[in-house]
Every structure is written in structure tokens, then in C-alpha cells.
């Protein structure tokens, strides 16, 4: 249920930092429906970590979420690609693994497994160690209840 939005980022992840953060609005919740990552480098196995997180300090590099249809209103959540102090993720994080030499990973979230509300974040982060090639990610997220269709 809810509105569907797309957020796409291409770039080279930095170890120990969020590649992208989805930030919920106060009094609202967001759910990550799917994370698709694919490599454009030469290193083989790579990984991102997905988790809830508390907000960091001074977000920047916002990417405006694109509504999935022309009937979808503007998004009430925001994004960040840079922080002066990174968000603090929860202890247990779900890995999204892929082959950086071209293999893709499509991570379909289990219902409710990636959810943030009331200003908390969904962190898509690089682990603290590893080699990070250029990648492209696509993140559909939902907000607000979806109207019933008859």
C-alpha cells in the first residue's frame, strides 16, 4: 500500500559511508520495496548493507524521488548522498551482494523488513572494508496509503 517512487544513483561507493540514505518525514513512514545494484568495475564480489538508521548531521547531495506514475503526488521523503556525520545504522544489517564486473543483484524486500518512520532513515551503506567499483542503484520506495481500486 502507498505511493511508489524511484530514486537512482550512479557513483563509486566509499567504505563505511552511506551510498544513499532515504529519510522519512515526521509522522510518515517509508518502505524500501526493492534495491537493484549492478557493477561497472573489474572487482568481483561486492556488498552494500541495508538497515534502519538514526539521522546523521547535515545531509547533502539530495536526489529528488521520481513518482512512478503521473498521478502520484510529490514525495514527502527526502534523500541524501553526503553527510558531515554519517547516520548510525542498527546493529544487524541485511547484505545486498553483487558481482561488480557486471552481475546485478535485485533485492526484493520482505514486507516491512526495511521501514523507517518519524524522521528515521533507511541506510544503504558500504561496509568498512573492501574495494568499491562504480555502481548504479535503483530504489523504489513507498509512502502514504494507496487508495482502494474497485
Residue pairs with C-beta under 8 A, 6 or more apart in sequence:
1 142
1 145
1 146
2 31
2 142
2 143
2 144
2 145
2 146
3 67
3 68
3 72
3 73
3 75
3 142
3 143
3 144
3 146
4 33
4 67
4 68
4 69
4 72
4 140
4 141
4 142
5 65
5 66
5 67
5 68
5 72
5 75
5 77
5 140
5 141
5 142
5 143
6 65
6 66
6 68
6 138
6 139
6 140
7 20
7 22
7 63
7 65
7 66
7 79
7 138
7 139
7 140
7 141
8 63
8 136
8 137
8 138
8 139
9 19
9 20
9 63
9 81
9 136
9 137
9 139
10 134
10 135
10 136
10 137
11 19
11 81
11 134
11 135
12 132
12 133
12 134
12 135
13 19
13 48
13 126
13 132
13 135
14 126
14 132
15 126
15 127
15 128
15 129
15 130
15 132
16 86
16 125
16 126
16 127
16 128
17 83
17 86
17 125
17 126
18 53
18 56
18 80
18 81
18 83
18 86
18 87
18 123
18 124
18 125
19 48
19 81
19 124
19 125
19 126
19 135
19 137
20 63
20 79
20 80
20 81
20 124
20 137
20 139
21 53
21 56
21 59
21 79
21 80
21 81
21 83
21 87
21 121
21 122
21 123
21 124
22 30
22 32
22 77
22 78
22 79
22 116
22 121
22 122
22 124
22 139
22 141
23 55
23 59
23 77
23 78
23 79
23 80
23 116
23 119
23 121
24 30
24 77
24 116
24 117
24 118
24 119
24 120
24 121
24 122
24 143
25 76
25 77
25 78
25 119
25 143
26 118
26 119
27 118
28 76
28 77
28 117
28 118
28 143
28 144
29 115
29 116
29 117
29 118
29 143
30 77
30 115
30 116
30 117
30 122
30 141
30 142
30 143
31 109
31 112
31 114
31 115
31 141
31 142
32 50
32 109
32 114
32 115
32 122
32 139
32 140
32 141
33 108
33 109
33 140
33 141
33 142
34 106
34 107
34 108
34 109
34 138
34 139
34 140
35 48
35 50
35 96
35 105
35 106
35 107
35 109
35 124
35 137
35 138
35 139
36 104
36 105
36 106
36 107
36 137
36 138
36 139
37 48
37 96
37 98
37 104
37 105
37 107
37 135
37 136
37 137
38 98
38 102
38 103
38 104
38 105
38 135
38 136
39 46
39 98
39 99
39 100
39 101
39 102
39 103
39 133
39 134
39 135
40 100
40 102
40 133
40 134
40 135
40 136
41 100
41 101
41 132
41 133
41 134
41 135
42 100
42 101
42 133
43 100
43 101
43 131
43 132
43 133
44 99
44 100
44 101
45 97
45 98
45 99
45 100
46 97
46 98
46 99
46 100
46 130
46 131
46 132
46 133
46 135
47 95
47 96
47 97
47 98
47 126
47 127
47 130
48 95
48 96
48 124
48 125
48 126
48 137
49 89
49 93
49 94
49 95
49 96
49 123
49 124
49 125
49 126
49 127
50 93
50 94
50 95
50 96
50 107
50 109
50 114
50 122
50 123
50 124
50 125
51 89
51 90
51 92
51 93
51 94
51 114
51 122
51 123
51 125
52 89
52 90
52 114
52 115
52 116
52 120
52 121
52 122
52 123
53 87
53 88
53 89
53 90
53 116
53 120
53 121
53 122
53 123
54 87
54 88
54 120
54 121
55 87
55 119
55 120
55 121
56 80
56 83
56 84
56 85
56 86
56 87
56 88
56 121
57 83
57 84
57 85
58 83
58 84
58 85
59 78
59 80
59 82
59 83
60 80
60 81
60 82
60 83
60 84
61 80
61 81
61 82
62 78
62 79
62 80
62 81
63 79
63 81
64 75
64 79
65 75
65 77
65 79
65 141
67 73
67 74
67 75
68 140
75 143
76 143
76 144
77 141
77 143
86 125
87 121
87 123
89 123
89 125
93 123
93 125
94 107
94 113
94 114
96 105
96 107
96 124
97 105
98 104
98 105
98 135
100 133
100 135
114 122
115 122
116 122
122 141
124 137
124 139
126 132
